């Protein structure tokens, strides 16, 4: 498949590369398969975690199984965008898939919790590459004016994978002859299929690019994100919040952030160019994406805990409870994409979406021990609708407002902040849950003048163990866990409201109708035109495939 380039471009101007609808769908199929399998891997362990910990041990390290992949996914996202500029989109996308496949096999073969955490960390590297580069490649082949309908499909896949993961994980854990290890093995065949599809259909113009890598910027950016995650994940468990370790790590994070600012300002080819932060659309989309990430990943990790521990559902049933969210996200994501393509307007989708996300977090904070399945499903559906209206539109708005030469940096930058929000949400919500659970358990036991069973302490075991606790201790545990989760979700409300306020200031720019590689940001006039290329190297050679 060779991209069509009808008509010769005028001398000194960038020649836009045109893809037919069929060619775009072929590329999109490979991207969607890759997104589906890699994003499932981030959420499939949610319902399987209690079983995994029961088999491998390491209850105190449970949160690391979930956050290890989020941490490396977040820290590596900007690097994948830059490497794709240097070495090519296709090579880096396929490399991310290979890393993901090898890490998934390693996770399935793990014999202890430490090996599993390490494998999950490497798995996150692959997920970060796929999630960032899928959006970059879509931006390479589809102009912003037409990108809405295609990005809507991507958003639907992202949402379905994120929320269908727990359902699949529950089925695998409950199925005879499979077991939790297949939560990781199941992702491998789909990843290999995507690898083969992309090898066949993805043929992008080869463009001469600068081969320098911003090493100091890479170190400071990824280092700062890693240290922040360490504080949130280990604070209150491995060391007290008010301790020398907390202050030391916080100081290191501040130094790394300052170092990153100087590194990116000094680098000739920075990973996150400082000019991006002078673009108000990029800044607003990044802040909103961070808020969405906090709410989305926080809810996805801790909702299965409520369904299994408090409601006593099996992993499969708790996964099925996410179906309202899947349906709502699919409808709103694909529907909004079609409307954006037809009308060329996008601002009010994330405004309404973040209002729904904030509302859903409040509704989830009202759940209690006796909440009905109908109420739980409705609350989850509201969250899905909000996410479907928000996730892909943020990427589209940022890409449309950026110079074409900054497409990869812009896309990976917004993805970085969304993933950072997810990592922060998972870690922060976990810290809040553990802190409030200890408090409410101690308070409940004291009020009832009850001592915990021998060896029970004030920590939870597996969901099955909780369901077999003697009364009245079981009732106290369920009430304490519910109250703790109420606090967790209530904290998500102001976070989502921050995102809502931010997108109100988003300036809606006309969507470009071209994917030609120009250095200027899109004009505010309704009819954009191709600007002269800044350098001869900016013009692609359509018949040379990368």
Residue, then its C-alpha position, 0 to 999 in steps of 0.5 A: x500500500x502506497x499513500x496517494x499523492x495526487x498532483x505535484x506540489x509547488x516548488x518550495x512547498x510541503x507536499x501533503x500525503x493523502x491516504x484513501x479511506x480504505x488505507x486509513x481503515x487498514x492502518x486503524x485496524x492494526x492500531x486498534x488491535x494494539x491499543x486493545x491488547x495493551x490497554x487491557x493489560x493495564x486493567x486486567x489485573x484489577x479483579x485478579x489481584x486478590x488471587x495473585x497475592x494469595x498465590x504469590x504472597x506479598x499483600x503489602x506490595x499489592x499496589x505495586x503490581x498495579x502501579x509498576x506498569x503505570x509508572x513506567x508507562x507514564x515516564x516513558x511516554x515522552x521518550x517514545x514520541x521523540x524516538x519515533x521522530x528519530x528512528x521512525x514511527x513504524x520501527x518504534x511502534x513495533x519495538x513497543x509491541x515486542x517489549x510488551x509481548x516479552x514482558x507479558x510472557x515474563x509476568x505470566x511465568x513469575x514465581x514471586x511478587x518481586x518478579x511479577x512487579x519487575x515484569x509489569x514495569x517492563x510491560x508498562x514500557x511497551x504500553x507507553x509506546x503503543x498508547x502514545x505512538x498510536x495517536x501519533x500515527x493516526x495524526x500522521x495519516x488523517x487531517x484534524x478535520x477528518x480525524x474526529x470519526x477515526x479518533x472516536x473509534x480509538x477512544x472507544x477501544x481505549x475505553x472498552x479495553x480499560x473497563x473490559x479488562x476487569x471483566x476478562x480478568x474475572x472470567x480467567x480467574x474463575x475459569x477451570x484450567x486457566x488461572x491468573x497467569x492467563x491474564x498476561x498470556x491472553x494479551x500475547x496473541x493479539x499483540x502479535x497479530x497487531x505486529x503482523x498487520x502493522x508490518x503489512x499496512x503501515x507505510x509512512x513517508x521517510x523523512x530526514x530527521x535530526x538524530x540527536x537525543x536529549x539524554x539529560x532531558x530524558x533523565x530529568x523528566x522520567x526521574x521526576x515522574x518516578x520520584x513523585x510516584x515513589x512518594x505517593x506509593x510508599x508514603x504512609x507504608x514504607x515510611x511516614x508521610x512526615x519523615x526524612x525520606x518524604x522530604x528527601x524524595x520531595x527535594x529530589x523531585x523538585x531538583x529534577x523538575x528544575x533540571x528538566x526545565x533547563x534541559x529542555x530549554x537548552x536542548x536543540x531537539x528537546x523531548x518536551x519542547x518548551x514552546x509547547x507550554x507557550x501554546x495555551x491549548x496544549x497546556x489546558x488539554x494536558x491539565x484536563x487530561x491529568x484530571x481525567x487520568x486521576x479519575x479514570x484509573x483510580x476508579x478502575x483499580x478500586x471499584x473491583x475492590x468494592x464489588x468483590x469485598x463489600x458486595x461479595x461478587x466473584x471476579x467474573x460478576x464484578x467484571x460484568x458490572x463494568x458493562x454499563x461503563x463500556x456501553x456508555x463510553x462506546x456510544x459517547x466516544x464514537x458519537x462525539x467523533x462523528x459529530x466533530x467530523x461533521x460540524x468541525x466543533x469540539x469544545x463542548x464535548x470535554x466540558x460536558x464530559x468532565x462535568x459528568x466525570x465529577x458527577x460520577x465521582x460524587x455518585x460513587x462516593x455515595x455508595x454504601x454496603x446495601x447499594x443496589x446493582x442498578x444504582x452501581x451500574x447507573x453511577x458507573x455508566x455516568x463515568x463512562x459517558x464522561x470519559x467517552x466525551x473527553x479522552x480523544x477530544x483532548x488529543x484532537x484539540x492539542x494536535x490541531x493547535x500544534x505545529x505539524x512538526x510538533x505532532x509527536x511531542x504534542x501527542x506524547x505530551x498530552x498522553x504523558x499527563x493523562x498517564x501521570x494522572x492515572x499513576x498519581x490517582x492509583x497511588x494517591x487513592x491507595x494511600x487514602x484508602x489504606x489510611x482511612x481503612x485503618x482509622x475506620x476499622x480501629x474506630x469501629x472495633x472500639x465503638x462495638x467493643x469487639x476484638x478482631x479474630x486471632x491474626x485478623x489485625x486491622x488489615x484485609x485479606x482476600x475477598x473470599x476471606x473477608x466473606x468468611x469472617x465471623x460476625x460482628x467483625x465482618x460487618x465492621x470490616x465491610x462498613x469500614x471499607x465502604x467508608x474508606x472508599x467513599x472518601x477516596x471517590x469524594x477526593x476525585x470530585x474536586x480533581x474532576x472539577x479542576x479539569x472542568x474549569x480548565x476546559x471552559x477556557x479552551x479556545x476552539x480553533x478551526x480543524x485543519x483539513x491537511x496533514x502536510x508537514x508545516x512548521x506553523x500552528x494552524x491558522x484561526x481562519x476557517x480555510x487553512x492553507x499549506x504554509x511553506x516548509x521551513x526546510x527542504x527536509x520537511x517535505x516527505x517522499x511519498x514513494x519511500x516507505x519507512 
